[in-house]
């Protein structure tokens, strides 16, 4: 099977300068996997956030160096190196000032920014204040999890009180909502349906056909595979 991370890198192409990762169902794991893929290709990679992240002591980011203050601005960054940068909050790693991220996006060849929060749920409806996609974003990866299929929407979708069972038609409508996963997407866009390995291929094809006009990928972040 094809590598999911390599496929996303290929799709984004030269629009790699600042990649915002939004939506739900595997954003941090996707960021880590993409960082590894870009680093293998000799890129200087920044991992950061415009919202919140798990602290490095609670999550294996696999970075070469970790910064929590402006010391990152005084440091030389090397090809193939992965650098983590976020402020040190009490419970979470917090978003640095946006002007710092803008400056660093000019110094790193790839910046991966987790730009949304979904409290670990499979889907998310956005409020007015999110996602937090910076104006200098060059690509957006919008994520959702197909593990939501067959369950009540209110149980798997952050910000949703709909008790309807999530099926292909529900997901197709959700994807197209103005407050859905593609809200605010900027630059080159990828819509990733994660955990597709759990789903029957017929259901995937139904959803693929319903979203034929969108740049949609089906795959597994955990397995690094594309389902075609």
KALIN-V50894 format. One record per residue. N is the residue number from 0. SS is DSSP state (@ for helix, = for strand, . for the rest). PHI is phi as a letter, one per 40 degrees, with the letter a starting at -180 (999 if undefined). NEAR is the number of other C-alpha atoms within 10 Angstrom. Layout:
N_SS_PHI_NEAR / N_SS_PHI_NEAR
This chain:
0_._999_8 / 1_._c_12 / 2_._c_17 / 3_@_c_26 / 4_@_c_24 / 5_@_c_17 / 6_@_c_15 / 7_@_c_18 / 8_@_d_16 / 9_@_c_11 / 10_@_c_15 / 11_@_c_20 / 12_._f_12 / 13_._c_12 / 14_._c_17 / 15_._c_22 / 16_._d_20 / 17_=_a_27 / 18_=_b_29 / 19_=_c_31 / 20_=_b_27 / 21_=_b_31 / 22_=_g_30 / 23_._a_26 / 24_._g_28 / 25_._h_22 / 26_@_c_26 / 27_@_c_22 / 28_@_c_15 / 29_@_c_23 / 30_@_d_24 / 31_@_c_19 / 32_@_c_20 / 33_@_c_23 / 34_@_d_28 / 35_@_c_20 / 36_@_c_20 / 37_@_c_22 / 38_@_c_18 / 39_@_d_13 / 40_._c_11 / 41_._g_13 / 42_._c_20 / 43_._c_21 / 44_=_b_30 / 45_=_b_26 / 46_=_b_23 / 47_=_a_26 / 48_=_a_28 / 49_._b_22 / 50_._b_20 / 51_=_a_20 / 52_=_b_24 / 53_._c_16 / 54_._c_18 / 55_@_d_16 / 56_@_c_7 / 57_@_b_9 / 58_._a_11 / 59_._c_11 / 60_._c_22 / 61_._g_15 / 62_._c_18 / 63_._c_10 / 64_=_a_12 / 65_=_b_16 / 66_=_b_15 / 67_._b_16 / 68_._a_13 / 69_@_c_12 / 70_@_d_9 / 71_@_c_17 / 72_@_c_13 / 73_@_b_7 / 74_._b_8 / 75_._c_7 / 76_._b_17 / 77_._b_13 / 78_._d_15 / 79_._g_18 / 80_._c_20 / 81_=_b_26 / 82_=_b_23 / 83_=_c_20 / 84_=_a_24 / 85_._a_26 / 86_=_c_20 / 87_=_c_16 / 88_._c_14 / 89_._c_8 / 90_._b_10 / 91_._b_16 / 92_=_c_20 / 93_=_b_21 / 94_._c_22 / 95_._c_20 / 96_._d_11 / 97_@_c_14 / 98_@_c_10 / 99_@_c_13 / 100_@_c_23 / 101_@_c_16 / 102_@_c_11 / 103_@_c_18 / 104_@_c_20 / 105_@_c_13 / 106_@_c_17 / 107_._c_20 / 108_._c_17 / 109_=_a_25 / 110_=_b_30 / 111_=_b_27 / 112_=_b_28 / 113_=_c_27 / 114_._b_25 / 115_._a_24 / 116_._a_22 / 117_._b_19 / 118_._f_12 / 119_._g_14 / 120_._c_19 / 121_._c_24 / 122_=_b_30 / 123_=_a_28 / 124_._b_21 / 125_._c_23 / 126_._c_11 / 127_._c_7 / 128_._c_6 / 129_._b_17 / 130_._c_25 / 131_._b_19 / 132_._c_24 / 133_._c_19 / 134_._c_11 / 135_._c_17 / 136_._c_22 / 137_._b_20 / 138_=_a_24 / 139_=_b_27 / 140_=_b_27 / 141_=_b_24 / 142_=_b_26 / 143_=_a_26 / 144_=_b_24 / 145_@_c_27 / 146_@_c_20 / 147_@_c_21 / 148_._d_19 / 149_._g_12 / 150_._b_15 / 151_=_c_16 / 152_@_d_24 / 153_@_c_16 / 154_@_c_19 / 155_@_b_22 / 156_=_b_24 / 157_=_c_19 / 158_._g_15 / 159_._b_14 / 160_._b_12 / 161_._c_12 / 162_._c_11 / 163_._c_13 / 164_=_c_16 / 165_._c_23 / 166_._b_17 / 167_@_c_19 / 168_@_c_12 / 169_@_c_14 / 170_@_c_21 / 171_@_c_17 / 172_@_c_12 / 173_@_c_18 / 174_@_d_21 / 175_@_c_14 / 176_._c_14 / 177_._c_12 / 178_._b_17 / 179_._c_20 / 180_._c_25 / 181_._c_23 / 182_._d_21 / 183_._g_17 / 184_._d_22 / 185_._b_18 / 186_._g_19 / 187_=_c_18 / 188_=_b_21 / 189_=_b_21 / 190_=_b_22 / 191_=_b_26 / 192_=_c_25 / 193_=_c_27 / 194_._f_22 / 195_@_c_22 / 196_@_c_19 / 197_@_c_12 / 198_._b_12 / 199_._c_9 / 200_@_c_13 / 201_@_c_9 / 202_@_c_15 / 203_@_c_19 / 204_@_c_15 / 205_@_c_14 / 206_@_c_20 / 207_@_c_20 / 208_@_c_12 / 209_@_c_15 / 210_._b_16 / 211_._c_11 / 212_._c_8 / 213_._b_14 / 214_._c_13 / 215_=_b_17 / 216_=_b_20 / 217_=_b_23 / 218_=_a_24 / 219_=_b_24 / 220_._c_27 / 221_._c_14 / 222_._c_11 / 223_._f_17 / 224_=_b_21 / 225_=_b_23 / 226_._b_16 / 227_._b_12
